[in-house]
Amino acid sequence: MNTESLNNRTLAPGSGLPKIGWSATEVFDSLETLRSKDIRWREGRAFSLAYNAGPDALSVAEEAYRRFSGENALSTDAFPSLRQIQAEVVAMAGSWLGATSESAGFMTSGGTESILMAVKSARDRLFKERSVTKPNIVLPSSAHAAFEKACAYFGLETRRVAVGTDWCADVNAMRSQVDSNTVLVVASAPQYPQGVIDDVTGIAKIATDFQINCHVDACMGGVTLAYLARLGENIPPWNLQVEGVSSISVDLHKFGYTSKGASVIMYATKYLRSFQSFVTDNWLGGMYGSSGMLGTKSGGSMASAWAVMHYLGEDGYLRLTREAREATLQLAEIVNASDDYQLRAQPQTTLVCFGAKDPGRLNVFAVADELWRLGWYVDRQSPPDSLHCTVNAIHHDKIKLFAKDLELATAQVVAKGKTGDKGSYGTID
């Protein structure tokens, strides 16, 4: 590094900023250094958090994001392109979610925001219609942690109900927990931990009987289930075609393979959607309205979703779903044939969860540590102690390599009696 570059690296006291701004080359070289230890998800080494439909689709996603990164969806009066983009993305997603001509939805920043909005909408609807002031939601123990976050934010009680031996929601047990203050029941398609699909019809019937909301969390499965059905698989009822389902969410940045920050929440009717929005003029700045948690929203993720969905089309999503499903079943077969591991459930979509046959002999969290050292990232879950793989299209030719390293990692852990930490699905640093 030359003297000028070294001077550029000198930081101003107290601010952390360089005294002299870096060159673009220095900035990007430093960023590449920073991420040198990140998991290589573009190479299919991550079984969580990142999704890849291949370099061509990834290039389309990133270029569309770049072109619209500065546009602001807070006001589509200023950016009418984003109004049309959102409308078309929601409509395309609606075709997967069983939307009707009465349905209406919004784009959000991700599954967590979609779930937050579903809980808020249920709370506000039942407050308006029945003056419910101590609202609760009833949900299986497998439902996503974002429901806990929503209830913490918006002041609702969560009533978690144990799942059955098949890891699916216990519909009768959920019904027994519903009372006059219940505003929402929850189903998952599939639930994340073990990858099974709840009885959406049975849970939605509770909502119909008690005239409350039912949200289906299809953030993980909304794309995959639609195309598995088109590929001829027998998929149980799960979307807005089920009577009593009031809202459903799907993450486009998962198996839609778009850039991060794109999800859709779809409501059965415009009336139900109306409880998501926020409008006020109680300040000196005039009328303010927003559809979700965010105010300013970059157009980047919205344009990326629009671009990738058009680029892939029906044929692309059929191909990618087939590849992901085949890889999933291949991994499940490997686990089933193993002397060391057992599946928690036969995967119904593209999620594989497995644990040790003998936990006293084999610590699966130590295996996750060894896999990390070998360049792989898998999720850790408990209870029970398990490893979790979200399989997507990039893994269609990676399963044999992963299985080889899983065998190597397992042998290392058993031979040395290693133990590992549970870790966490999300982190706070």
RODO-2510 file (C-alpha; in nm, 4 decimals, decimal comma):
residues 429
     n   res          X          Y          Z
     1     m     0,0000     0,0000     0,0000
     2     n     0,1434     0,3387    -0,0984
     3     t     0,1889     0,6408     0,1320
     4     e    -0,1252     0,8104     0,0020
     5     s    -0,3321     0,5005     0,0765
     6     l    -0,1858     0,4777     0,4253
     7     n    -0,2764     0,8421     0,4887
     8     n    -0,6291     0,7709     0,3680
     9     r    -0,6523     0,4969     0,6315
    10     t    -0,5915     0,7473     0,9135
    11     l    -0,9118     0,7959     1,1109
    12     a    -1,0339     1,1299     1,2381
    13     p    -1,0328     1,1390     1,6220
    14     g    -1,3648     1,0415     1,7760
    15     s    -1,5642     0,9895     1,4561
    16     g    -1,4323     0,6659     1,3089
    17     l    -1,4362     0,8340     0,9689
    18     p    -1,1190     0,8534     0,7595
    19     k    -0,9538     1,1955     0,7560
    20     i    -0,9400     1,1700     0,3788
    21     g    -1,2087     0,9794     0,1946
    22     w    -1,1037     0,6449     0,0538
    23     s    -1,0971     0,5658    -0,3134
    24     a    -1,3703     0,3399    -0,4500
    25     t    -1,1102     0,0669    -0,4941
    26     e    -1,0082     0,0898    -0,1279
    27     v    -1,3718     0,0824    -0,0168
    28     f    -1,4583    -0,2281    -0,2144
    29     d    -1,1337    -0,4071    -0,1361
    30     s    -1,2058    -0,3506     0,2335
    31     l    -1,5600    -0,4814     0,1967
    32     e    -1,4327    -0,7947     0,0275
    33     t    -1,1887    -0,8437     0,3146
    34     l    -1,4708    -0,8016     0,5655
    35     r    -1,6814    -1,0741     0,4074
    36     s    -1,3955    -1,3144     0,3433
    37     k    -1,5055    -1,5250     0,6418
    38     d    -1,8770    -1,5211     0,5539
    39     i    -2,0401    -1,8444     0,4440
    40     r    -2,0082    -1,8956     0,0679
    41     w    -2,3794    -1,9086    -0,0028
    42     r    -2,3372    -1,8372    -0,3736
    43     e    -2,1578    -2,1711    -0,3940
    44     g    -2,4397    -2,3554    -0,2203
    45     r    -2,2614    -2,3893     0,1146
    46     a    -2,5448    -2,2405     0,3246
    47     f    -2,8516    -2,4422     0,4227
    48     s    -3,0120    -2,1341     0,5768
    49     l    -3,0642    -1,7605     0,5289
    50     a    -2,9695    -1,7325     0,1591
    51     y    -3,1247    -1,8597    -0,1634
    52     n    -2,9738    -1,8844    -0,5100
    53     a    -3,1408    -1,9660    -0,8412
    54     g    -2,8095    -1,9497    -1,0262
    55     p    -2,5793    -1,6745    -1,1522
    56     d    -2,8129    -1,5494    -1,4274
    57     a    -3,1113    -1,4968    -1,1976
    58     l    -2,8836    -1,3526    -0,9304
    59     s    -2,7441    -1,1034    -1,1790
    60     v    -3,0951    -0,9927    -1,2762
    61     a    -3,1921    -0,9536    -0,9098
    62     e    -2,8863    -0,7466    -0,8246
    63     e    -2,9030    -0,5234    -1,1304
    64     a    -3,2726    -0,4456    -1,0781
    65     y    -3,1995    -0,3692    -0,7125
    66     r    -2,9152    -0,1364    -0,8124
    67     r    -3,1290     0,0555    -1,0608
    68     f    -3,4082     0,1204    -0,8095
    69     s    -3,2109     0,1336    -0,4837
    70     g    -3,2593     0,5102    -0,4467
    71     e    -3,6309     0,5204    -0,5288
    72     n    -3,8561     0,5588    -0,2252
    73     a    -4,1863     0,3731    -0,1969
    74     l    -4,2988     0,5966     0,0896
    75     s    -4,4664     0,8051    -0,1811
    76     t    -4,5695     0,6343    -0,5002
    77     d    -4,7065     0,9705    -0,6175
    78     a    -4,3435     1,0649    -0,6734
    79     f    -4,2513     0,7162    -0,7954
    80     p    -4,5517     0,5765    -0,9840
    81     s    -4,3266     0,2990    -1,1171
    82     l    -4,3196     0,1514    -0,7672
    83     r    -4,6986     0,1626    -0,7413
    84     q    -4,7237    -0,0464    -1,0573
    85     i    -4,4377    -0,2743    -0,9524
    86     q    -4,6017    -0,3484    -0,6178
    87     a    -4,9408    -0,4093    -0,7773
    88     e    -4,7969    -0,6528    -1,0303
    89     v    -4,5806    -0,8366    -0,7761
    90     v    -4,8758    -0,8758    -0,5382
    91     a    -5,0936    -1,0023    -0,8232
    92     m    -4,8319    -1,2570    -0,9346
    93     a    -4,7851    -1,3797    -0,5786
    94     g    -5,1618    -1,3923    -0,5435
    95     s    -5,1748    -1,6577    -0,8148
    96     w    -4,9681    -1,8805    -0,5860
    97     l    -5,1682    -1,7963    -0,2744
    98     g    -5,5175    -1,8688    -0,4027
    99     a    -5,6200    -1,5041    -0,4165
   100     t    -5,9591    -1,4098    -0,5611
   101     s    -6,0913    -1,0910    -0,7170
   102     e    -6,1820    -0,9802    -0,3633
   103     s    -5,8303    -1,0264    -0,2279
   104     a    -5,5839    -0,7450    -0,1644
   105     g    -5,2293    -0,7276    -0,0361
   106     f    -4,9109    -0,5319     0,0172
   107     m    -4,5412    -0,5919    -0,0201
   108     t    -4,3425    -0,5880     0,3036
   109     s    -3,9751    -0,6074     0,3942
   110     g    -3,9892    -0,9750     0,4908
   111     g    -4,1734    -1,2505     0,6700
   112     t    -4,1373    -1,0877     1,0092
   113     e    -4,3038    -0,7661     0,8936
   114     s    -4,5775    -0,9662     0,7203
   115     i    -4,6451    -1,1537     1,0441
   116     l    -4,6343    -0,8328     1,2477
   117     m    -4,8944    -0,6834     1,0159
   118     a    -5,1182    -0,9904     1,0330
   119     v    -5,1221    -0,9705     1,4131
   120     k    -5,1819    -0,5947     1,4161
   121     s    -5,4646    -0,6269     1,1646
   122     a    -5,6363    -0,8958     1,3702
   123     r    -5,6031    -0,6916     1,6881
   124     d    -5,7400    -0,3764     1,5277
   125     r    -6,0276    -0,5547     1,3521
   126     l    -6,1549    -0,7189     1,6699
   127     f    -6,1130    -0,3970     1,8657
   128     k    -6,3288    -0,2147     1,6124
   129     e    -6,5928    -0,4871     1,5813
   130     r    -6,6119    -0,6141     1,9434
   131     s    -6,4056    -0,3722     2,1540
   132     v    -6,1599    -0,6475     2,2509
   133     t    -5,9089    -0,4759     2,4803
   134     k    -5,7161    -0,7781     2,6118
   135     p    -5,6466    -0,9617     2,2856
   136     n    -5,4739    -1,2973     2,2571
   137     i    -5,3665    -1,5209     1,9728
   138     v    -5,3733    -1,9013     1,9744
   139     l    -5,0964    -2,0791     1,7883
   140     p    -4,9005    -2,4050     1,7909
   141     s    -4,5607    -2,4231     1,9577
   142     s    -4,4101    -2,4649     1,6098
   143     a    -4,5311    -2,1274     1,4761
   144     h    -4,2593    -1,8761     1,3946
   145     a    -4,0939    -1,6675     1,6667
   146     a    -4,2046    -1,3530     1,4802
   147     f    -4,5527    -1,4035     1,6284
   148     e    -4,3985    -1,3626     1,9740
   149     k    -4,2287    -1,0464     1,8520
   150     a    -4,5565    -0,9120     1,7153
   151     c    -4,7384    -0,9751     2,0399
   152     a    -4,4580    -0,8130     2,2391
   153     y    -4,4727    -0,5063     2,0151
   154     f    -4,8510    -0,4741     1,9989
   155     g    -4,9581    -0,5879     2,3452
   156     l    -5,1230    -0,9246     2,2825
   157     e    -5,1078    -1,2457     2,4826
   158     t    -4,9675    -1,5548     2,3102
   159     r    -5,1273    -1,8892     2,3868
   160     r    -4,8909    -2,1580     2,2618
   161     v    -5,0343    -2,5073     2,2221
   162     a    -4,8161    -2,8200     2,2067
   163     v    -4,7972    -2,9904     1,8692
   164     g    -4,8845    -3,3550     1,8121
   165     t    -4,6404    -3,6418     1,7738
   166     d    -4,6318    -3,5645     1,4007
   167     w    -4,5172    -3,2070     1,4816
   168     c    -4,8381    -3,0658     1,3314
   169     a    -5,0699    -2,8274     1,5136
   170     d    -5,3195    -2,9928     1,7488
   171     v    -5,6421    -2,8393     1,6203
   172     n    -5,8622    -2,9560     1,9082
   173     a    -5,6157    -2,8289     2,1663
   174     m    -5,6021    -2,4939     1,9876
   175     r    -5,9809    -2,4699     1,9844
   176     s    -5,9896    -2,5278     2,3598
   177     q    -5,7717    -2,2202     2,4149
   178     v    -5,9914    -1,9799     2,2165
   179     d    -6,2109    -1,7425     2,4149
   180     s    -6,3906    -1,4101     2,3698
   181     n    -6,0580    -1,2232     2,3680
   182     t    -5,8968    -1,4322     2,0951
   183     v    -5,8419    -1,2329     1,7757
   184     l    -5,6233    -1,4675     1,5707
   185     v    -5,5403    -1,8333     1,5165
   186     v    -5,2270    -1,9349     1,3262
   187     a    -5,1364    -2,2127     1,0850
   188     s    -4,8081    -2,2741     0,9029
   189     a    -4,7495    -2,4112     0,5550
   190     p    -4,5026    -2,5461     0,6373
   191     q    -4,3906    -2,4751     0,9899
   192     y    -4,0180    -2,4048     0,9958
   193     p    -3,8728    -2,6307     1,2677
   194     q    -3,9684    -2,9748     1,1305
   195     g    -4,1007    -2,8766     0,7878
   196     v    -4,4551    -3,0176     0,8110
   197     i    -4,7805    -2,8554     0,6993
   198     d    -5,0437    -2,7776     0,9617
   199     d    -5,4100    -2,8676     0,9175
   200     v    -5,5029    -2,5317     0,7658
   201     t    -5,8633    -2,6361     0,7043
   202     g    -5,9148    -2,7356     1,0671
   203     i    -5,7525    -2,4223     1,2072
   204     a    -5,9404    -2,1952     0,9655
   205     k    -6,2652    -2,3612     1,0797
   206     i    -6,1908    -2,2330     1,4303
   207     a    -6,1631    -1,8811     1,2886
   208     t    -6,4921    -1,9213     1,1026
   209     d    -6,6739    -2,0551     1,4080
   210     f    -6,5504    -1,7740     1,6325
   211     q    -6,5526    -1,5043     1,3607
   212     i    -6,1883    -1,4127     1,4123
   213     n    -5,8817    -1,3940     1,1897
   214     c    -5,6751    -1,6873     1,0688
   215     h    -5,3275    -1,6238     0,9315
   216     v    -5,1345    -1,8829     0,7327
   217     d    -4,7591    -1,8379     0,7541
   218     a    -4,6499    -1,9579     0,4106
   219     c    -4,3368    -1,7438     0,4120
   220     m    -4,1295    -2,0559     0,3522
   221     g    -4,3746    -2,2579     0,1451
   222     g    -4,5884    -2,0159    -0,0524
   223     v    -4,3913    -2,0536    -0,3749
   224     t    -4,2863    -2,4162    -0,3302
   225     l    -4,6300    -2,5556    -0,2458
   226     a    -4,7884    -2,3860    -0,5454
   227     y    -4,5379    -2,5442    -0,7831
   228     l    -4,5233    -2,8826    -0,6127
   229     a    -4,8961    -2,9060    -0,6785
   230     r    -4,8355    -2,8187    -1,0439
   231     l    -4,5686    -3,0884    -1,0532
   232     g    -4,8303    -3,3414    -0,9472
   233     e    -4,7628    -3,3799    -0,5749
   234     n    -5,0567    -3,4247    -0,3406
   235     i    -5,0613    -3,1039    -0,1363
   236     p    -5,3219    -3,0540     0,1397
   237     p    -5,5339    -2,7353     0,1293
   238     w    -5,3228    -2,4457     0,2558
   239     n    -5,4035    -2,1085     0,0964
   240     l    -5,6788    -1,8473     0,0605
   241     q    -5,9010    -2,1023    -0,1103
   242     v    -5,9594    -2,2499     0,2358
   243     e    -6,2702    -2,0991     0,3934
   244     g    -6,1820    -1,8974     0,7028
   245     v    -5,8255    -1,8021     0,6047
   246     s    -5,8144    -1,4248     0,6352
   247     s    -5,4494    -1,3609     0,5461
   248     i    -5,1417    -1,5406     0,4197
   249     s    -4,7765    -1,4440     0,3773
   250     v    -4,5058    -1,5549     0,1335
   251     d    -4,1433    -1,4439     0,1225
   252     l    -4,0222    -1,3680    -0,2271
   253     h    -3,6614    -1,3497    -0,1088
   254     k    -3,6779    -1,7157    -0,0121
   255     f    -3,8014    -1,9528    -0,2806
   256     g    -3,8947    -1,6635    -0,5070
   257     y    -3,5156    -1,6132    -0,5332
   258     t    -3,5365    -1,2329    -0,5260
   259     s    -3,3125    -0,9927    -0,3343
   260     k    -3,3525    -0,9597     0,0399
   261     g    -3,6329    -0,7391     0,1648
   262     a    -3,9324    -0,8715    -0,0315
   263     s    -4,2400    -1,0431     0,1096
   264     v    -4,6113    -1,0291     0,0325
   265     i    -4,9023    -1,0404     0,2732
   266     m    -5,2343    -1,1107     0,1052
   267     y    -5,5755    -1,0680     0,2669
   268     a    -5,8955    -1,2424     0,1661
   269     t    -6,0712    -0,9055     0,1292
   270     k    -5,9902    -0,5364     0,1041
   271     y    -6,1794    -0,4845     0,4296
   272     l    -5,9414    -0,7163     0,6171
   273     r    -5,6427    -0,5442     0,4563
   274     s    -5,7671    -0,2020     0,5692
   275     f    -5,6606    -0,2772     0,9274
   276     q    -5,2952    -0,2983     0,8249
   277     s    -5,2579     0,0611     0,7061
   278     f    -5,1723     0,3615     0,9210
   279     v    -5,2874     0,7154     0,8458
   280     t    -5,2531     1,0352     1,0508
   281     d    -5,2526     1,4121     1,0094
   282     n    -5,1772     1,4775     1,3772
   283     w    -4,8583     1,6737     1,3178
   284     l    -4,7484     1,9826     1,1254
   285     g    -4,6382     1,7961     0,8136
   286     g    -4,9742     1,7135     0,6564
   287     m    -5,1294     1,3766     0,5796
   288     y    -4,9027     1,0770     0,6424
   289     g    -4,9869     0,7223     0,5417
   290     s    -4,7984     0,3952     0,5268
   291     s    -4,8905     0,0356     0,4547
   292     g    -4,6561    -0,1293     0,7038
   293     m    -4,3891    -0,0861     0,9668
   294     l    -4,1533     0,1062     0,7418
   295     g    -4,1795     0,4647     0,6269
   296     t    -3,9073     0,5059     0,3705
   297     k    -3,8806     0,1904     0,1613
   298     s    -3,6128     0,1419    -0,1009
   299     g    -3,7499     0,0486    -0,4388
   300     g    -3,4574    -0,1892    -0,4796
   301     s    -3,6124    -0,5006    -0,3293
   302     m    -3,9450    -0,4301    -0,4981
   303     a    -3,7881    -0,3923    -0,8431
   304     s    -3,5722    -0,6981    -0,7823
   305     a    -3,8801    -0,9054    -0,7044
   306     w    -4,0603    -0,7814    -1,0147
   307     a    -3,7557    -0,8454    -1,2333
   308     v    -3,6804    -1,1963    -1,1076
   309     m    -4,0431    -1,3083    -1,1192
   310     h    -4,0689    -1,1969    -1,4812
   311     y    -3,7268    -1,3410    -1,5660
   312     l    -3,7962    -1,6861    -1,4213
   313     g    -4,1594    -1,7195    -1,5229
   314     e    -4,3692    -2,0310    -1,4704
   315     d    -4,1160    -2,2584    -1,6388
   316     g    -3,8304    -2,1266    -1,4266
   317     y    -4,0150    -2,1728    -1,0994
   318     l    -4,1242    -2,5231    -1,1992
   319     r    -3,7626    -2,6145    -1,2744
   320     l    -3,6246    -2,4598    -0,9557
   321     t    -3,8929    -2,6210    -0,7395
   322     r    -3,8231    -2,9598    -0,8970
   323     e    -3,4501    -2,9224    -0,8345
   324     a    -3,4975    -2,8135    -0,4735
   325     r    -3,7460    -3,0919    -0,4028
   326     e    -3,5217    -3,3596    -0,5579
   327     a    -3,2275    -3,2373    -0,3493
   328     t    -3,4464    -3,2412    -0,0392
   329     l    -3,5551    -3,5990    -0,0931
   330     q    -3,1969    -3,7020    -0,1669
   331     l    -3,0813    -3,5546     0,1647
   332     a    -3,3738    -3,7150     0,3481
   333     e    -3,2814    -4,0557     0,2027
   334     i    -2,9217    -4,0115     0,3190
   335     v    -3,0379    -3,9295     0,6711
   336     n    -3,2789    -4,2240     0,6724
   337     a    -2,9990    -4,4605     0,5714
   338     s    -2,7601    -4,3286     0,8357
   339     d    -2,6594    -4,5209     1,1473
   340     d    -2,6161    -4,1915     1,3335
   341     y    -2,9173    -3,9748     1,2449
   342     q    -3,2928    -3,9830     1,2181
   343     l    -3,5380    -3,7467     1,0512
   344     r    -3,7684    -3,5515     1,2773
   345     a    -4,0308    -3,5709     1,0030
   346     q    -4,0486    -3,6707     0,6400
   347     p    -4,0087    -3,3383     0,4566
   348     q    -4,3285    -3,2152     0,2925
   349     t    -4,1595    -2,9284     0,1122
   350     t    -3,7883    -2,8389     0,1090
   351     l    -3,6992    -2,8394     0,4790
   352     v    -3,5031    -3,1226     0,6387
   353     c    -3,4697    -3,1568     1,0154
   354     f    -3,2744    -3,4389     1,1755
   355     g    -3,1175    -3,5352     1,5064
   356     a    -2,8931    -3,7977     1,6584
   357     k    -3,0268    -4,1477     1,7104
   358     d    -2,8205    -4,1558     2,0294
   359     p    -2,7805    -3,8014     2,1693
   360     g    -2,5603    -3,9356     2,4477
   361     r    -2,3102    -4,0532     2,1898
   362     l    -2,3390    -3,7748     1,9327
   363     n    -2,3777    -3,4015     1,9993
   364     v    -2,5334    -3,2523     1,6866
   365     f    -2,4276    -2,8985     1,7766
   366     a    -2,0666    -3,0109     1,7744
   367     v    -2,1349    -3,1549     1,4294
   368     a    -2,2592    -2,8114     1,3214
   369     d    -1,9297    -2,6654     1,4472
   370     e    -1,7331    -2,9188     1,2431
   371     l    -1,9452    -2,8514     0,9351
   372     w    -1,8698    -2,4797     0,9722
   373     r    -1,4982    -2,5575     0,9762
   374     l    -1,5541    -2,7553     0,6567
   375     g    -1,7286    -2,4590     0,4974
   376     w    -2,0996    -2,5399     0,5563
   377     y    -2,3678    -2,3550     0,7504
   378     v    -2,6706    -2,5336     0,8982
   379     d    -2,9256    -2,4194     1,1545
   380     r    -2,9316    -2,5536     1,5099
   381     q    -3,2643    -2,6194     1,6793
   382     s    -3,4018    -2,7333     2,0128
   383     p    -3,5989    -2,8884     2,1629
   384     p    -3,5172    -3,1560     2,0635
   385     d    -3,1546    -3,0941     1,9662
   386     s    -3,1545    -3,1014     1,5865
   387     l    -2,9854    -2,9798     1,2713
   388     h    -3,1985    -2,8062     1,0105
   389     c    -3,1377    -2,7656     0,6378
   390     t    -3,3343    -2,5299     0,4151
   391     v    -3,2716    -2,6845     0,0753
   392     n    -3,3025    -2,4681    -0,2344
   393     a    -3,2204    -2,5026    -0,6027
   394     i    -2,8499    -2,4221    -0,5607
   395     h    -2,8146    -2,7478    -0,3651
   396     h    -2,9337    -2,9764    -0,6456
   397     d    -2,5767    -3,0940    -0,7148
   398     k    -2,4325    -3,0351    -0,3669
   399     i    -2,5998    -3,3037    -0,1556
   400     k    -2,3403    -3,5788    -0,2105
   401     l    -2,0593    -3,3402    -0,1173
   402     f    -2,2483    -3,2255     0,1910
   403     a    -2,3204    -3,5861     0,2920
   404     k    -1,9517    -3,6716     0,2634
   405     d    -1,8563    -3,3815     0,4908
   406     l    -2,1425    -3,4627     0,7300
   407     e    -1,9997    -3,8135     0,7656
   408     l    -1,6511    -3,6709     0,8241
   409     a    -1,7791    -3,4198     1,0814
   410     t    -1,9764    -3,6886     1,2611
   411     a    -1,6744    -3,9163     1,2862
   412     q    -1,4670    -3,6318     1,4310
   413     v    -1,7274    -3,5518     1,6970
   414     v    -1,7755    -3,9146     1,8016
   415     a    -1,4029    -3,9918     1,8083
   416     k    -1,3184    -3,6925     2,0240
   417     g    -1,6406    -3,6700     2,2283
   418     k    -1,6929    -3,3100     2,1242
   419     t    -1,9811    -3,0930     2,2403
   420     g    -2,1168    -2,7717     2,0940
   421     d    -2,3409    -2,4786     2,1807
   422     k    -2,7014    -2,4460     2,0753
   423     g    -2,6392    -2,1193     1,8950
   424     s    -2,9402    -1,9178     1,7791
   425     y    -3,1535    -1,8630     1,4705
   426     g    -3,1107    -1,4847     1,4963
   427     t    -2,8436    -1,2826     1,6725
   428     i    -2,8156    -0,9547     1,8608
   429     d    -2,4680    -0,8026     1,8451
***
